[in-house]
């Protein structure tokens, strides 16, 4: 019999978009859910994102780089207080700490980087980025073929599924193994304005029939961006202007030091981060 799997990646705390995608997936009569990482950080969604995932009962859930970044803040790992990106990440993490349950945090810590599944005779590799590395720019859509071949470097899978780059994509390895990226639920990225419309969330459905023949369906689901922004504002989301730009413009501001610093200077984020990490006053 056919197995239909909804592939959810890069939710990034966007509860409004996540609800729209879940509702759409129910109409598609999927049999299973696979969560490809980055469930929190940027949007204001926290424990409610976890509650929705728990309800879906996914058979696969791997850890994303932003999930790890939250855990770094939780563990008070070292940061560069002179880097606006580090202050941005730290402030987002600190804000989430009071909203997450200990069970949520424990579940994040326990997530694997990589999972192998066999569905109807097909071996499938699932990771947020590379199987041994959930961060970096190795697998951006325009990168070299050899980078994508690394998805199969430690396994002999027929299909590799990854997220991280916020682009829907299907391509092949040099050995013609299938590579799938379901895109991003939270905020897709796309520089081509005519192809990227604000207020659409991405996911994919992998359908494998009883003979092991795969089909992939890329989905774009409309949701209420204004509602999501209002919800984030009501939650007091730090760096709300960054979130607005990512939702409306489809581009990352995580490493835009000038923009991040301008927001930092208008708020008390730096002092709050310094206080959390117990930096002495002279470092301010």
Residue pairs with C-beta under 8 A, 6 or more apart in sequence:
1 209
1 210
2 207
2 208
2 209
2 210
3 31
3 32
3 119
3 120
3 207
3 208
4 28
4 29
4 30
4 31
4 32
4 205
4 206
4 207
5 30
5 31
5 32
5 33
5 34
5 119
5 205
5 206
5 207
5 208
6 25
6 28
6 30
6 32
6 33
6 34
6 203
6 204
6 205
7 34
7 36
7 161
7 180
7 182
7 203
7 204
7 205
7 206
8 18
8 21
8 33
8 34
8 35
8 36
8 58
8 182
8 185
8 203
9 35
9 36
9 37
9 38
9 64
9 128
9 163
9 164
9 181
9 182
9 183
9 184
9 185
9 203
10 36
10 37
10 38
10 64
10 163
10 164
10 166
10 183
10 184
10 185
10 186
10 187
11 17
11 18
11 38
11 39
11 40
11 43
11 45
11 49
11 185
11 186
12 38
12 39
12 40
12 41
12 42
12 43
12 66
12 184
12 185
12 186
12 187
13 39
13 40
13 41
13 42
13 43
13 44
13 45
13 46
13 49
13 186
14 42
14 43
14 45
14 185
14 186
14 187
14 201
14 228
14 247
15 43
15 44
15 45
15 48
15 49
15 52
15 228
15 231
16 223
16 224
16 225
16 227
16 228
16 231
17 185
17 186
17 187
17 201
17 221
17 223
17 228
18 45
18 49
18 52
18 185
18 186
18 201
19 52
19 223
20 201
20 221
20 222
20 223
21 185
21 201
21 203
21 219
21 221
21 223
22 52
22 56
24 203
24 219
24 221
25 33
25 203
25 205
28 205
28 217
28 219
30 205
32 58
32 59
32 60
33 56
33 57
33 58
33 59
33 60
34 58
34 59
34 60
34 61
34 126
34 161
35 53
35 58
35 60
35 61
35 62
36 62
36 64
36 126
36 127
36 128
36 161
36 162
36 163
36 182
37 62
37 63
37 64
37 65
37 66
37 67
37 111
37 128
37 134
37 163
37 164
38 64
38 65
38 66
38 67
38 128
38 163
38 164
38 186
39 49
39 50
39 53
39 64
39 67
40 46
40 49
40 66
40 67
40 70
40 96
40 100
41 66
41 67
41 69
41 70
41 89
41 92
41 93
41 96
42 66
42 92
42 186
42 187
42 242
42 243
42 246
43 186
43 228
43 232
43 237
43 243
44 231
44 232
44 235
44 236
44 237
46 96
46 99
46 100
46 104
47 99
47 100
47 101
47 104
50 100
50 101
50 103
50 104
50 107
53 61
59 117
60 115
60 117
60 126
61 111
62 111
62 112
62 113
62 114
62 115
62 126
62 127
62 128
62 134
63 108
63 111
63 112
63 113
63 128
63 134
64 128
64 134
64 163
64 164
65 128
65 129
65 134
65 135
65 164
67 108
67 111
68 134
68 135
69 89
69 93
70 92
70 93
70 96
70 108
71 105
71 108
71 109
72 79
72 93
73 89
73 90
73 92
73 93
73 94
73 97
74 93
74 97
74 105
76 276
76 277
79 86
79 87
79 89
79 90
79 273
79 277
80 86
81 87
81 270
81 273
81 274
81 277
81 279
81 283
83 257
84 257
84 260
84 261
84 264
85 254
85 255
85 257
85 260
87 260
87 264
87 269
87 270
87 273
88 239
88 242
88 254
88 260
88 264
88 269
89 254
90 273
90 276
90 277
91 238
91 239
91 269
91 272
91 273
92 238
92 239
94 272
94 273
94 276
95 236
95 237
95 238
113 127
113 128
113 131
113 132
113 133
113 134
114 125
114 126
114 127
114 131
114 132
115 125
115 126
115 127
116 123
116 124
116 125
116 126
116 155
116 157
117 123
117 124
117 126
118 124
119 208
120 208
120 209
120 210
120 211
120 212
121 212
122 158
122 159
122 208
122 212
122 214
123 155
123 156
123 157
123 158
123 159
124 157
124 158
124 159
124 160
124 161
125 131
125 151
125 152
125 155
125 157
125 159
125 160
125 161
126 160
126 161
126 162
127 134
127 151
127 160
127 161
127 162
128 134
128 162
128 163
128 164
129 135
129 136
129 138
129 139
129 162
129 163
129 164
130 136
130 138
130 139
130 150
130 151
130 162
131 151
131 153
131 154
131 155
132 154
134 164
135 164
137 143
138 147
138 150
139 147
139 148
139 151
139 162
139 164
139 165
140 165
140 167
141 165
141 167
141 169
145 173
145 174
146 174
148 171
148 173
148 179
149 173
149 174
149 175
151 157
151 160
151 162
151 173
151 177
151 179
152 160
152 173
152 175
152 177
157 177
158 177
158 178
159 177
159 178
159 179
159 180
159 206
159 214
160 173
160 177
160 178
160 179
160 180
161 179
161 180
161 181
161 182
161 206
162 179
162 180
162 181
163 181
163 182
163 184
165 181
165 189
166 183
166 184
166 187
166 188
166 189
166 252
167 181
167 183
167 184
167 188
167 189
167 190
168 181
168 182
168 183
168 188
168 202
168 204
168 218
169 179
169 180
169 181
169 183
170 178
170 179
170 180
170 181
170 216
170 218
171 179
172 178
172 179
173 179
178 214
180 204
180 206
180 216
181 204
182 202
182 203
182 204
182 218
183 202
183 203
183 204
183 218
184 201
184 202
185 201
185 202
185 203
186 201
187 246
187 247
187 250
188 196
188 200
188 201
188 202
188 250
189 196
189 250
189 251
189 252
190 196
190 250
191 250
191 251
196 250
198 225
198 247
198 248
198 249
198 250
199 222
199 223
199 224
199 225
200 220
200 221
200 222
200 223
201 220
201 221
201 222
201 223
202 218
202 219
202 220
202 221
203 219
203 221
204 216
204 217
204 218
204 219
205 216
205 217
205 219
206 214
206 215
206 216
207 214
207 215
207 216
207 217
208 214
208 215
209 215
225 247
225 248
228 247
229 240
229 243
229 244
229 247
232 240
232 243
233 240
237 243
238 267
238 269
239 260
239 263
239 269
241 263
242 253
242 259
242 260
242 263
245 251
245 253
246 252
246 253
253 259
253 260
263 269
264 270
270 284
271 284
274 283
274 284
